[in-house]
Amino acid sequence: MPITPARLAWTADGTPYSERFDDVYHSRDGGPGQAESVFLAGNGLPGRWRGRERFVVLETGFGPGLNFLATWAAWRADPQRCRRLHFVSCELHPFLRDDLAQLHARWPELAPLAGELQSRWPLAAPGVHRLELDGDRVCLTLFFGDARDGLDRLALRADAFFLDGFSPTKNPELWSPRVFHQLGRLAAPGASLATWSVAGTVREGLRRAGFEIAKAPGFGGKRQMLRGVLAARRAAPGRDAEALATHDTIAQAAAASGPGAPASPSGAAHAARHALVIGAGVAGTSVAERLAARGWTVEVIDAAAHAGAGASGNHAGVLRPLPNLDDNRMSRLTRAGTLYGLRHLERLAARDLPVRFEACGVLQLARDAAQRETMAAVIERLALPTELQRFVDAAEAEAIAGWPLREGGWWFPGSAWVQPPSLCAANLAAHPQRIRTHFGKPVAGLRRERGRWLALDAAGETIAAAPVAILAAGARIGGFPEAASLPVGSARGQVALLPAAAGSPPRVVVCRGGYVSPAIDGLRCAGATFAMDDADETERTADQRENLETLEAMLPGYTAGIDPATLAGRVGFRPTSPDRLPMVGALPATDQPPGMAKLADVVREPGLYAVSGFGARGLVWAALIAELLASQLENEPLPLERDLVDALDPARWLLRDAARPPRRAPPPS
């Protein structure tokens, strides 16, 4: 569903106003006062977050973000605050960044926080957007779309609810039984709520959802408000009773000494916060960085002498989405991965870490007229912000690329090339006090002993040990018996490196059946071949010829005079999955109960996780998938919708196998 941004308007007294809903965004008696009196005090904050590992607030309508800014300010001012604050909010009509800045200018006392929020503000694209703020101590998770859908798709346990939005008479859908039911489903034990509305339908709906409700003195000219607390967990039958079962199961798996043990009471899935990560490519180093940002100690182990030596060692790779007419899972995941990945790169660069990338834009060309029409239709149907993607004809595409072209296609203005080894190095350098590297150490196997996973070398000696182990070993993950259930393939890819002068065309990344980068340090990266189950590590002239043919199809006339036998190149092996989606989450145990019908039924290996199946999209997936796994391990709100999380679960293959009817024996001859 396309997102229509809010239009900024004002009442005669200067209160922010929505013409669409004919209602104000906050009390005419003052926005900050309402936020503090109704939502913070109404939920017993800041007192209730004190001494906690983390605290989760869920809000039903973000609007101008005033409730979030007031909560963030109160959290910063509290010396006894929780270690990490999560604020999750839904918004169907988000403001654009410039309008948000104009709104925030009315509250100069919040200027520093408002400025940081504005600098990270996402594009108005549907789905979940995760923003790390205040040095990774405050996490804002925004769902852009209908709150009724968002609350159904989010995976979290909320400690406090801010029920805000336009009045029940102006926007009844936001105050519907469906919404109240979802609040009850998402509530942590002892969760509180507060709202300025005391409408009878609101009170009754909240009671039916399992909350005890009481009226309290209101703010400003409003005589009363509502406060509430979850009376008891009342799981509805069927799908809603199990809505968060997989999320909780994965969190429990890390802390377990055996399947089914509870998560630690600290709020993290494992209180020790110590993990092994086997593999130092973009997948493994991204996981290490996201865990270390949360205070974990991480042991990164790799057989190579440095990070990014395997499939992550190319001179340049591409970070861009892959839209689809139906906005299917691949479309949504690559969009979310691209947007989060760009934010991750920007955070690393802002800290002067050694990541190399350029958001020069990516041009995806059509093969022919039929595909050109389809690509144009995709852009029209999705109606995403033009800053993210738009369709360009052949003439505009030619001007962008700086080279004669036959067809137009998709233009992703903010997408980028990235140098993968530099990303790996920056991830490891982001938290040097918490990330320990063990290079030149091939892992021959794993053993679980006394609640810890031991990474063993060929002689059976321990390289490192920790309660949690994460397999991010690329195409070599299949060598671990614990990962035998994963259908990970190996795809051989060879790229060509062409000498290139600085500023020579193309000055952007161009794709069509392959890709070619701009000039980077005197070289242009073009490729890549894709061959399954081909273990040849040597560079092949035939593959360079194939790369040049792909490049010539993209940029007619570009390869004239280039001898493939003279080109340098590089060979890597990429882990693939049958459905082209990555795999992330707790590994299934070897022995499973019969009749598994859902992911919550799958028994997991205690404390053992996999990150694999990235294929040719490692740069697109890495940062977001790492944030997802870190959130699962910490039992935090997840950065993706539940259906997408389930689609990435390594256990999905077990359910598919279980759903297939058994083969019948052939009739006797």
Secondary structure, DSSP 8 states (H G I E B T S, - for coil): --------EE-TTS-EEETTTTEESS-TT-HHHHIIIIIIGGGTTTGGGTT-SEEEEEES--TTSHHHHHHHHHHHH-TT--SEEEEEEEESS---HHHHHHHHTT-GGGHHHHHHHHHH---S-SEEEEEEETTTTEEEEEEES-HHHHHHH----EEEEEE-SS-TTT-GGGGSHHHHHHHHHHEEEEEEEEES---HHHHHHHHHTTEEEEEEE-STT--EEEEEEE-S----SGGGGGTTHHHHHHHHHHH-SSTT----TTSSS-TT-EEEEE--SHHHHHHHHHHHTTT-EEEEEESSSSTT-SGGG-S-EEE-----TT--HHHHHHHHHHHHHHHHHHHHHHTT-S--EE---EEEE-SSHHHHHHHHHHHHHH---TTT-EEE-HHHHHHHHTS--S--EEEETT-EEE-HHHHHHHHHHTSTTTEEEEET----EEEEETTEEEEE-TTS-EEEEESEEEE--GGGGGGSGGGTTS--EEEEEEEEEEE--TT-S--SEEESSSEE---BTTEEEEE---EET----S--HHHHHHHHHHHHHHSTTTTTT--GGG-EEEEEEEEE-TTS--EEEEEE-SS--SS--SGGG--EEEEEEEEE--TT-HHHHHHHHHHHHHHHHHT---SS-HHHHHHH-TTHHHHHHHHS---------
